[in-house]
Amino acid sequence: MAPRRSPRRAATAVRSRRRPVPGRGDAGQSNVLLLFGLTLALLSLTLLFVRVGAANDQRSQVQTAADAAALAAVSALRDQAAQDLFDGAYPMPWFDEEKAEARAEEYARENGAVLTDIRASDNVQGRNGNIVRVEVRGAICQRELEEDGSRPWNDVQCDGSEEDADTVVGNASAIAIVHPPNECGRAPDGFIECVEGPVDSLDTALSMIRVNLVDQEGAYRFDPSRVFGGGAIVDCASLGQLHPRMCGVHQALQDEFGGFYLTAGGYRAETGSDHNTGEAVDYMMAGLGEVPSSDMDATAVTVINWLIQNADRLGVKGIIYNRLIWNNTRLPPDPVGAWPGVARHYPHYGNITLDHVDHIHVAAGVGAMR
């Protein structure tokens, strides 16, 4: 009997069962591409985070540089003011742009930045400039990625002086203040004495003057034309173009009372005021914005009483002090007598300097008091 053959269809089926070739499937290719894409995305995110972090660090560094520069500027003013106090002269004005700028530039560069601007202000009509604002630019630059790959994204090799830097990371500003010592006056022996005690050494003077950062500039921009003359005794020439009669009153006060004031301010461009014509002098009895001590107030009253008694002879037009006014040009004139009994109310502005609490305003010349 002949052997039985398997059907041809079945043999064909068996031969068609071949083992699949590895790596040929579409799903495998998609997984590889997805993995590659995720790797690139993670790398891009990592680079982005690194770059953002570096930029934030640089901005923080630039703000630190601004703070340091502002404190350095007012510290330079403090050093000069302390020397003035020790030498027997009350500092006026406080702001010295050359000294403040030089110190600010030094500290900005030491902290990786360059100084771009400095300005002064105060809260006493722009007369002393004890508040300083600085602006700095980061000296660490972050250049943009070049398309041809010639410059990597993390190239920060620049010193802040390049004008062609694509991106300069970090412009910052800071404000600092130097605080004048409280309630200073001139002692009978001619030396300056403050509430904290006599200024008997440079270290003592330095200890009386504080500096710190603040959030806000002063109400008035510093104006060099509004400053006072320095020293215990100043001549008319140092007070601007004084009217001859006002100069005569000033010289008479010098002869009679010597250095009864800390500083004096004469002519300044102030429309509607006797200062504008050189017919007025402000005699500071305390630091700008400070209330005079009881001794300095007593000295002020003594000087005022002498002026009132000699007003007609000297040509004194009027006096303003401690929110009171005496006017010799009124019709009729205010009576001659002891201060404050013969004085009248003076408008209150809520400011120690504008209210003439820290100084005596003396006017002498022609015409009505202004």
MILUMTOR-882608 format. One record per residue (C-alpha): x, y, z; residue in one letter; residue number from 0. Coordinates in nm, 2 decimals, decimal comma. Layout:
<nodes>
+--------+--------+--------+------+-----+
:     px :     py :     pz : code : pos :
+--------+--------+--------+------+-----+
:      X :      Y :      Z :    A : NUM :
...
+--------+--------+--------+------+-----+
</nodes>
This chain:
<nodes>
+--------+--------+--------+------+-----+
:     px :     py :     pz : code : pos :
+--------+--------+--------+------+-----+
:   0,00 :   0,00 :   0,00 :    M :   0 :
:   0,14 :   0,34 :  -0,10 :    A :   1 :
:   0,23 :   0,58 :   0,17 :    P :   2 :
:  -0,03 :   0,86 :   0,24 :    R :   3 :
:   0,08 :   1,20 :   0,14 :    R :   4 :
:  -0,01 :   1,51 :   0,34 :    S :   5 :
:  -0,23 :   1,75 :   0,16 :    P :   6 :
:  -0,04 :   2,02 :  -0,04 :    R :   7 :
:  -0,23 :   2,30 :   0,14 :    R :   8 :
:  -0,11 :   2,19 :   0,47 :    A :   9 :
:   0,25 :   2,17 :   0,36 :    A :  10 :
:   0,22 :   2,52 :   0,23 :    T :  11 :
:   0,09 :   2,64 :   0,56 :    A :  12 :
:   0,38 :   2,49 :   0,75 :    V :  13 :
:   0,63 :   2,64 :   0,52 :    R :  14 :
:   0,48 :   3,00 :   0,56 :    S :  15 :
:   0,54 :   3,01 :   0,94 :    R :  16 :
:   0,87 :   3,20 :   0,94 :    R :  17 :
:   1,03 :   3,37 :   1,25 :    R :  18 :
:   0,99 :   3,75 :   1,24 :    P :  19 :
:   1,31 :   3,96 :   1,19 :    V :  20 :
:   1,39 :   4,17 :   1,50 :    P :  21 :
:   1,37 :   4,55 :   1,48 :    G :  22 :
:   1,16 :   4,57 :   1,17 :    R :  23 :
:   0,84 :   4,68 :   1,34 :    G :  24 :
:   0,70 :   5,04 :   1,31 :    D :  25 :
:   0,63 :   5,06 :   1,69 :    A :  26 :
:   1,00 :   5,00 :   1,77 :    G :  27 :
:   1,10 :   5,28 :   1,54 :    Q :  28 :
:   0,85 :   5,52 :   1,70 :    S :  29 :
:   0,98 :   5,44 :   2,05 :    N :  30 :
:   1,34 :   5,52 :   1,95 :    V :  31 :
:   1,23 :   5,85 :   1,80 :    L :  32 :
:   1,03 :   5,93 :   2,11 :    L :  33 :
:   1,32 :   5,85 :   2,34 :    L :  34 :
:   1,55 :   6,07 :   2,13 :    F :  35 :
:   1,30 :   6,36 :   2,13 :    G :  36 :
:   1,25 :   6,34 :   2,51 :    L :  37 :
:   1,63 :   6,34 :   2,55 :    T :  38 :
:   1,66 :   6,66 :   2,35 :    L :  39 :
:   1,37 :   6,82 :   2,53 :    A :  40 :
:   1,52 :   6,74 :   2,87 :    L :  41 :
:   1,86 :   6,87 :   2,76 :    L :  42 :
:   1,70 :   7,19 :   2,63 :    S :  43 :
:   1,51 :   7,23 :   2,96 :    L :  44 :
:   1,83 :   7,17 :   3,16 :    T :  45 :
:   2,01 :   7,43 :   2,96 :    L :  46 :
:   1,72 :   7,67 :   3,00 :    L :  47 :
:   1,71 :   7,63 :   3,38 :    F :  48 :
:   2,09 :   7,67 :   3,40 :    V :  49 :
:   2,07 :   7,99 :   3,20 :    R :  50 :
:   1,78 :   8,13 :   3,39 :    V :  51 :
:   1,95 :   8,04 :   3,72 :    G :  52 :
:   2,27 :   8,21 :   3,60 :    A :  53 :
:   2,08 :   8,52 :   3,50 :    A :  54 :
:   1,91 :   8,54 :   3,84 :    N :  55 :
:   2,24 :   8,50 :   4,02 :    D :  56 :
:   2,38 :   8,78 :   3,81 :    Q :  57 :
:   2,09 :   9,01 :   3,88 :    R :  58 :
:   2,13 :   8,94 :   4,25 :    S :  59 :
:   2,50 :   9,01 :   4,22 :    Q :  60 :
:   2,43 :   9,34 :   4,04 :    V :  61 :
:   2,18 :   9,45 :   4,32 :    Q :  62 :
:   2,45 :   9,37 :   4,58 :    T :  63 :
:   2,69 :   9,59 :   4,38 :    A :  64 :
:   2,43 :   9,87 :   4,38 :    A :  65 :
:   2,38 :   9,84 :   4,75 :    D :  66 :
:   2,75 :   9,84 :   4,82 :    A :  67 :
:   2,81 :  10,14 :   4,59 :    A :  68 :
:   2,53 :  10,35 :   4,76 :    A :  69 :
:   2,66 :  10,27 :   5,11 :    L :  70 :
:   3,01 :  10,35 :   4,99 :    A :  71 :
:   2,90 :  10,69 :   4,85 :    A :  72 :
:   2,74 :  10,80 :   5,18 :    V :  73 :
:   3,03 :  10,66 :   5,38 :    S :  74 :
:   3,26 :  10,89 :   5,19 :    A :  75 :
:   3,03 :  11,18 :   5,29 :    L :  76 :
:   3,03 :  11,06 :   5,65 :    R :  77 :
:   3,41 :  11,06 :   5,66 :    D :  78 :
:   3,44 :  11,41 :   5,52 :    Q :  79 :
:   3,16 :  11,54 :   5,76 :    A :  80 :
:   3,34 :  11,38 :   6,06 :    A :  81 :
:   3,66 :  11,56 :   5,97 :    Q :  82 :
:   3,47 :  11,89 :   5,93 :    D :  83 :
:   3,31 :  11,85 :   6,27 :    L :  84 :
:   3,64 :  11,76 :   6,44 :    F :  85 :
:   3,80 :  12,07 :   6,27 :    D :  86 :
:   3,52 :  12,29 :   6,42 :    G :  87 :
:   3,31 :  12,34 :   6,10 :    A :  88 :
:   2,96 :  12,20 :   6,06 :    Y :  89 :
:   2,94 :  12,02 :   5,73 :    P :  90 :
:   2,73 :  12,21 :   5,47 :    M :  91 :
:   2,65 :  12,08 :   5,22 :    P :  92 :
:   2,69 :  11,71 :   5,29 :    W :  93 :
:   2,71 :  11,60 :   4,93 :    F :  94 :
:   3,04 :  11,61 :   4,76 :    D :  95 :
:   2,99 :  11,46 :   4,41 :    E :  96 :
:   3,36 :  11,40 :   4,35 :    E :  97 :
:   3,42 :  11,21 :   4,67 :    K :  98 :
:   3,09 :  11,02 :   4,66 :    A :  99 :
:   3,13 :  10,91 :   4,29 :    E : 100 :
:   3,49 :  10,80 :   4,34 :    A : 101 :
:   3,40 :  10,57 :   4,63 :    R : 102 :
:   3,08 :  10,44 :   4,46 :    A : 103 :
:   3,28 :  10,35 :   4,14 :    E : 104 :
:   3,54 :  10,17 :   4,35 :    E : 105 :
:   3,29 :   9,95 :   4,53 :    Y : 106 :
:   3,07 :   9,89 :   4,22 :    A : 107 :
:   3,37 :   9,74 :   4,03 :    R : 108 :
:   3,48 :   9,53 :   4,33 :    E : 109 :
:   3,13 :   9,37 :   4,32 :    N : 110 :
:   3,13 :   9,31 :   3,94 :    G : 111 :
:   2,95 :   9,62 :   3,82 :    A : 112 :
:   3,01 :   9,97 :   3,67 :    V : 113 :
:   2,86 :  10,29 :   3,80 :    L : 114 :
:   2,63 :  10,46 :   3,55 :    T : 115 :
:   2,46 :  10,74 :   3,75 :    D : 116 :
:   2,47 :  10,91 :   4,09 :    I : 117 :
:   2,26 :  11,19 :   4,23 :    R : 118 :
:   2,17 :  11,35 :   4,57 :    A : 119 :
:   1,86 :  11,47 :   4,73 :    S : 120 :
:   1,73 :  11,57 :   5,08 :    D : 121 :
:   1,42 :  11,68 :   5,27 :    N : 122 :
:   1,55 :  12,03 :   5,34 :    V : 123 :
:   1,48 :  12,22 :   5,01 :    Q : 124 :
:   1,78 :  12,07 :   4,83 :    G : 125 :
:   2,04 :  12,23 :   5,06 :    R : 126 :
:   2,25 :  11,95 :   5,19 :    N : 127 :
:   2,22 :  11,64 :   4,97 :    G : 128 :
:   2,25 :  11,37 :   5,24 :    N : 129 :
:   2,05 :  11,11 :   5,04 :    I : 130 :
:   2,24 :  10,95 :   4,75 :    V : 131 :
:   2,10 :  10,73 :   4,48 :    R : 132 :
:   2,32 :  10,52 :   4,25 :    V : 133 :
:   2,26 :  10,32 :   3,94 :    E : 134 :
:   2,49 :  10,04 :   3,82 :    V : 135 :
:   2,52 :   9,81 :   3,53 :    R : 136 :
:   2,64 :   9,45 :   3,56 :    G : 137 :
:   2,99 :   9,40 :   3,44 :    A : 138 :
:   2,91 :   9,03 :   3,38 :    I : 139 :
:   2,74 :   9,01 :   3,04 :    C : 140 :
:   2,54 :   8,72 :   2,89 :    Q : 141 :
:   2,58 :   8,70 :   2,52 :    R : 142 :
:   2,32 :   8,55 :   2,30 :    E : 143 :
:   2,39 :   8,21 :   2,12 :    L : 144 :
:   2,55 :   8,26 :   1,78 :    E : 145 :
:   2,38 :   8,07 :   1,49 :    E : 146 :
:   2,71 :   7,94 :   1,36 :    D : 147 :
:   2,81 :   7,81 :   1,70 :    G : 148 :
:   3,11 :   8,04 :   1,72 :    S : 149 :
:   3,01 :   8,17 :   2,06 :    R : 150 :
:   2,85 :   7,94 :   2,32 :    P : 151 :
:   2,55 :   8,05 :   2,52 :    W : 152 :
:   2,75 :   8,06 :   2,84 :    N : 153 :
:   3,02 :   8,31 :   2,72 :    D : 154 :
:   3,03 :   8,57 :   3,00 :    V : 155 :
:   3,38 :   8,70 :   2,93 :    Q : 156 :
:   3,31 :   9,08 :   2,92 :    C : 157 :
:   3,39 :   9,36 :   3,16 :    D : 158 :
:   3,08 :   9,57 :   3,12 :    G : 159 :
:   3,25 :   9,83 :   2,90 :    S : 160 :
:   3,15 :   9,68 :   2,57 :    E : 161 :
:   2,88 :   9,87 :   2,38 :    E : 162 :
:   2,80 :   9,58 :   2,15 :    D : 163 :
:   2,71 :   9,33 :   2,42 :    A : 164 :
:   2,39 :   9,17 :   2,30 :    D : 165 :
:   2,25 :   9,12 :   2,64 :    T : 166 :
:   2,37 :   9,29 :   2,96 :    V : 167 :
:   2,23 :   9,12 :   3,26 :    V : 168 :
:   2,15 :   9,34 :   3,55 :    G : 169 :
:   2,08 :   9,71 :   3,59 :    N : 170 :
:   2,01 :   9,80 :   3,95 :    A : 171 :
:   1,98 :  10,10 :   4,17 :    S : 172 :
:   2,00 :  10,17 :   4,54 :    A : 173 :
:   1,95 :  10,46 :   4,78 :    I : 174 :
:   2,14 :  10,53 :   5,10 :    A : 175 :
:   2,14 :  10,81 :   5,36 :    I : 176 :
:   2,39 :  10,97 :   5,59 :    V : 177 :
:   2,23 :  11,10 :   5,90 :    H : 178 :
:   2,35 :  11,44 :   6,03 :    P : 179 :
:   2,42 :  11,43 :   6,41 :    P : 180 :
:   2,13 :  11,54 :   6,62 :    N : 181 :
:   2,10 :  11,88 :   6,78 :    E : 182 :
:   2,45 :  12,02 :   6,73 :    C : 183 :
:   2,54 :  12,37 :   6,83 :    G : 184 :
:   2,84 :  12,59 :   6,90 :    R : 185 :
:   2,97 :  12,58 :   7,26 :    A : 186 :
:   3,09 :  12,90 :   7,43 :    P : 187 :
:   3,45 :  12,80 :   7,36 :    D : 188 :
:   3,37 :  12,80 :   6,99 :    G : 189 :
:   3,38 :  12,42 :   6,94 :    F : 190 :
:   3,09 :  12,22 :   6,81 :    I : 191 :
:   2,89 :  12,02 :   7,06 :    E : 192 :
:   2,61 :  11,78 :   6,99 :    C : 193 :
:   2,35 :  11,61 :   7,21 :    V : 194 :
:   2,58 :  11,31 :   7,22 :    E : 195 :
:   2,86 :  11,52 :   7,36 :    G : 196 :
:   3,15 :  11,73 :   7,25 :    P : 197 :
:   3,33 :  11,65 :   6,93 :    V : 198 :
:   3,67 :  11,59 :   7,09 :    D : 199 :
:   3,81 :  11,33 :   6,84 :    S : 200 :
:   3,76 :  11,21 :   6,49 :    L : 201 :
:   3,64 :  10,87 :   6,62 :    D : 202 :
:   3,38 :  11,05 :   6,83 :    T : 203 :
:   3,26 :  11,25 :   6,52 :    A : 204 :
:   3,24 :  10,93 :   6,32 :    L : 205 :
:   3,04 :  10,75 :   6,59 :    S : 206 :
:   2,78 :  11,04 :   6,58 :    M : 207 :
:   2,70 :  10,99 :   6,20 :    I : 208 :
:   2,51 :  10,69 :   6,08 :    R : 209 :
:   2,46 :  10,56 :   5,73 :    V : 210 :
:   2,21 :  10,30 :   5,60 :    N : 211 :
:   2,01 :  10,20 :   5,29 :    L : 212 :
:   1,66 :  10,35 :   5,24 :    V : 213 :
:   1,38 :  10,29 :   5,00 :    D : 214 :
:   1,30 :  10,64 :   4,89 :    Q : 215 :
:   1,49 :  10,95 :   4,77 :    E : 216 :
:   1,44 :  11,29 :   4,94 :    G : 217 :
:   1,16 :  11,53 :   4,86 :    A : 218 :
:   1,41 :  11,78 :   4,70 :    Y : 219 :
:   1,68 :  11,73 :   4,44 :    R : 220 :
:   2,01 :  11,86 :   4,57 :    F : 221 :
:   2,08 :  12,21 :   4,44 :    D : 222 :
:   2,44 :  12,35 :   4,49 :    P : 223 :
:   2,31 :  12,70 :   4,45 :    S : 224 :
:   2,11 :  12,68 :   4,77 :    R : 225 :
:   2,39 :  12,57 :   5,01 :    V : 226 :
:   2,52 :  12,76 :   5,31 :    F : 227 :
:   2,87 :  12,90 :   5,37 :    G : 228 :
:   3,08 :  12,69 :   5,59 :    G : 229 :
:   3,26 :  12,76 :   5,92 :    G : 230 :
:   3,19 :  12,94 :   6,24 :    A : 231 :
:   3,26 :  13,29 :   6,09 :    I : 232 :
:   3,22 :  13,37 :   5,72 :    V : 233 :
:   3,27 :  13,70 :   5,54 :    D : 234 :
:   3,01 :  13,86 :   5,31 :    C : 235 :
:   3,19 :  13,74 :   4,99 :    A : 236 :
:   3,13 :  13,37 :   5,09 :    S : 237 :
:   2,75 :  13,44 :   5,11 :    L : 238 :
:   2,70 :  13,55 :   4,76 :    G : 239 :
:   2,61 :  13,90 :   4,63 :    Q : 240 :
:   2,48 :  14,05 :   4,95 :    L : 241 :
:   2,32 :  14,39 :   4,96 :    H : 242 :
:   2,56 :  14,64 :   5,13 :    P : 243 :
:   2,32 :  14,69 :   5,42 :    R : 244 :
:   2,28 :  14,32 :   5,48 :    M : 245 :
:   2,65 :  14,28 :   5,47 :    C : 246 :
:   2,68 :  14,55 :   5,73 :    G : 247 :
:   2,44 :  14,37 :   5,96 :    V : 248 :
:   2,63 :  14,05 :   5,91 :    H : 249 :
:   2,96 :  14,21 :   6,00 :    Q : 250 :
:   2,80 :  14,37 :   6,31 :    A : 251 :
:   2,67 :  14,03 :   6,42 :    L : 252 :
:   3,02 :  13,88 :   6,37 :    Q : 253 :
:   3,17 :  14,15 :   6,59 :    D : 254 :
:   2,91 :  14,13 :   6,86 :    E : 255 :
:   2,86 :  13,75 :   6,89 :    F : 256 :
:   3,13 :  13,58 :   6,69 :    G : 257 :
:   3,05 :  13,23 :   6,57 :    G : 258 :
:   2,70 :  13,21 :   6,73 :    F : 259 :
:   2,58 :  13,00 :   6,43 :    Y : 260 :
:   2,68 :  12,67 :   6,27 :    L : 261 :
:   2,67 :  12,79 :   5,91 :    T : 262 :
:   2,52 :  13,08 :   5,72 :    A : 263 :
:   2,34 :  13,11 :   5,39 :    G : 264 :
:   2,29 :  13,43 :   5,20 :    G : 265 :
:   2,21 :  13,49 :   4,83 :    Y : 266 :
:   2,02 :  13,23 :   4,64 :    R : 267 :
:   1,79 :  13,24 :   4,34 :    A : 268 :
:   1,45 :  13,24 :   4,51 :    E : 269 :
:   1,19 :  13,46 :   4,35 :    T : 270 :
:   0,98 :  13,67 :   4,59 :    G : 271 :
:   1,23 :  13,64 :   4,87 :    S : 272 :
:   1,49 :  13,88 :   5,01 :    D : 273 :
:   1,74 :  13,61 :   4,95 :    H : 274 :
:   1,69 :  13,67 :   4,57 :    N : 275 :
:   1,83 :  14,03 :   4,61 :    T : 276 :
:   2,10 :  13,94 :   4,87 :    G : 277 :
:   1,90 :  14,12 :   5,14 :    E : 278 :
:   1,87 :  13,82 :   5,37 :    A : 279 :
:   2,09 :  13,57 :   5,56 :    V : 280 :
:   1,99 :  13,25 :   5,73 :    D : 281 :
:   2,19 :  13,17 :   6,04 :    Y : 282 :
:   2,18 :  12,80 :   6,12 :    M : 283 :
:   2,14 :  12,74 :   6,50 :    M : 284 :
:   2,12 :  12,36 :   6,45 :    A : 285 :
:   2,18 :  12,11 :   6,17 :    G : 286 :
:   1,93 :  12,13 :   5,88 :    L : 287 :
:   1,61 :  11,98 :   5,98 :    G : 288 :
:   1,71 :  11,95 :   6,35 :    E : 289 :
:   1,57 :  12,12 :   6,65 :    V : 290 :
:   1,82 :  12,35 :   6,83 :    P : 291 :
:   1,92 :  12,25 :   7,18 :    S : 292 :
:   1,79 :  12,47 :   7,47 :    S : 293 :
:   2,13 :  12,65 :   7,48 :    D : 294 :
:   2,13 :  12,72 :   7,11 :    M : 295 :
:   1,77 :  12,85 :   7,13 :    D : 296 :
:   1,87 :  13,08 :   7,42 :    A : 297 :
:   2,16 :  13,21 :   7,20 :    T : 298 :
:   1,92 :  13,27 :   6,91 :    A : 299 :
:   1,68 :  13,47 :   7,13 :    V : 300 :
:   1,98 :  13,68 :   7,26 :    T : 301 :
:   2,09 :  13,76 :   6,91 :    V : 302 :
:   1,73 :  13,84 :   6,80 :    I : 303 :
:   1,67 :  14,07 :   7,09 :    N : 304 :
:   1,99 :  14,26 :   7,00 :    W : 305 :
:   1,89 :  14,29 :   6,64 :    L : 306 :
:   1,54 :  14,42 :   6,73 :    I : 307 :
:   1,69 :  14,69 :   6,96 :    Q : 308 :
:   1,93 :  14,80 :   6,69 :    N : 309 :
:   1,70 :  14,75 :   6,39 :    A : 310 :
:   1,66 :  15,11 :   6,28 :    D : 311 :
:   2,03 :  15,19 :   6,31 :    R : 312 :
:   2,13 :  14,88 :   6,11 :    L : 313 :
:   1,85 :  14,88 :   5,86 :    G : 314 :
:   1,70 :  14,55 :   5,96 :    V : 315 :
:   1,38 :  14,48 :   5,78 :    K : 316 :
:   1,26 :  14,18 :   5,97 :    G : 317 :
:   1,34 :  13,85 :   6,15 :    I : 318 :
:   1,18 :  13,50 :   6,13 :    I : 319 :
:   1,26 :  13,23 :   6,38 :    Y : 320 :
:   1,08 :  12,93 :   6,53 :    N : 321 :
:   0,75 :  12,99 :   6,35 :    R : 322 :
:   0,73 :  13,35 :   6,45 :    L : 323 :
:   0,80 :  13,67 :   6,25 :    I : 324 :
:   0,89 :  14,03 :   6,34 :    W : 325 :
:   0,85 :  14,28 :   6,06 :    N : 326 :
:   1,00 :  14,63 :   6,09 :    N : 327 :
:   0,86 :  14,74 :   5,75 :    T : 328 :
:   0,49 :  14,69 :   5,83 :    R : 329 :
:   0,25 :  14,99 :   5,87 :    L : 330 :
:   0,27 :  15,03 :   6,17 :    P : 331 :
:   0,59 :  14,83 :   6,24 :    P : 332 :
:   0,59 :  14,55 :   6,49 :    D : 333 :
:   0,68 :  14,69 :   6,83 :    P : 334 :
:   1,03 :  14,70 :   6,97 :    V : 335 :
:   1,07 :  14,46 :   7,27 :    G : 336 :
:   1,17 :  14,12 :   7,39 :    A : 337 :
:   1,13 :  13,81 :   7,17 :    W : 338 :
:   0,89 :  13,63 :   7,15 :    P : 339 :
:   0,65 :  13,89 :   7,30 :    G : 340 :
:   0,67 :  14,13 :   7,00 :    V : 341 :
:   0,66 :  13,86 :   6,73 :    A : 342 :
:   0,36 :  13,73 :   6,54 :    R : 343 :
:   0,25 :  13,40 :   6,41 :    H : 344 :
:   0,43 :  13,27 :   6,10 :    Y : 345 :
:   0,26 :  13,02 :   5,87 :    P : 346 :
:   0,34 :  12,66 :   5,96 :    H : 347 :
:   0,45 :  12,43 :   5,67 :    Y : 348 :
:   0,51 :  12,11 :   5,87 :    G : 349 :
:   0,88 :  12,13 :   5,79 :    N : 350 :
:   1,15 :  12,23 :   6,05 :    I : 351 :
:   1,35 :  12,43 :   5,79 :    T : 352 :
:   1,05 :  12,59 :   5,61 :    L : 353 :
:   0,91 :  12,68 :   5,96 :    D : 354 :
:   1,25 :  12,85 :   6,05 :    H : 355 :
:   1,29 :  12,63 :   6,35 :    V : 356 :
:   1,65 :  12,54 :   6,28 :    D : 357 :
:   1,77 :  12,89 :   6,17 :    H : 358 :
:   1,72 :  13,26 :   6,21 :    I : 359 :
:   1,62 :  13,45 :   5,90 :    H : 360 :
:   1,75 :  13,81 :   5,91 :    V : 361 :
:   1,65 :  14,06 :   5,63 :    A : 362 :
:   1,82 :  14,40 :   5,58 :    A : 363 :
:   1,80 :  14,64 :   5,29 :    G : 364 :
:   1,55 :  14,86 :   5,12 :    V : 365 :
:   1,18 :  14,83 :   5,07 :    G : 366 :
:   0,94 :  14,59 :   5,24 :    A : 367 :
:   1,04 :  14,26 :   5,39 :    M : 368 :
:   0,98 :  13,97 :   5,15 :    R : 369 :
+--------+--------+--------+------+-----+
</nodes>
